[in-house]
Amino acid sequence: MSKALVRAMSRAYADRFGRMEECVVLGFERLAAADAADLRGRLAAQRARLFVLRNVLARRALEETGRGALGAALEGPSAIVSDAEAVAIVRAVCAWPGHKAGKVRIAGAALGRDVLSAAQAEALASLPDLPTMRSQVLATVLGPATAVLNLVEGTRRQALHLVIGQLRKQEEGSGAASAA
């Protein structure tokens, strides 16, 4: 490979890695073209893109972009999946039959500047999706607030009923005094 081509590929990798917020590194063995196309289709459904890498160039580009630790996940034939949430990518890969057959393995991931090991990345599949997680956090925050509001509303209602009761007693008392 010519030096100009190597420089161009390194620049392209560095540009891509510099723009990535989240990504997942895959290792693969004995992956037939039909299997690769099927996996790409499943990932595309999550709006993710799979790129096969030249490990030496990818490690260099990862170092340049401050994600050098992710380079350790690049062993043997490797690919990087990006342009979607890492949780969605990991779920799609884990659900793909080729993952269970050992054709593809999750080698690592990056969430922002944090690099995850293979085990940590696979654990992402057990997390709820982002909308579910947001609703759970919201329910956790709003639960106590709702209880306080209900308590205040109940107290307000009780006070209102006490005042109305007192007014009725006064009206009955003044009505009985004027009748006598």
Buried (B, 14 or more C-beta within 10 A) or exposed (E): EEEEEBEEBBEEBBEBBEEBEBBBBBBBEEBEEEBBEBBBEBBBEBEBBBBEBBBEBBBBBBBBBEBBBBBBBBEEBBBBBBBBBBBBBBBBBBEBEBBEEEBBBBBBBBBEEEBBBBEBBBEBBEBEEEEEEEEEEEEEEEEEEEEEEEEEEEEEEEEEEEEEEEEEEEEEEEEEEEEE
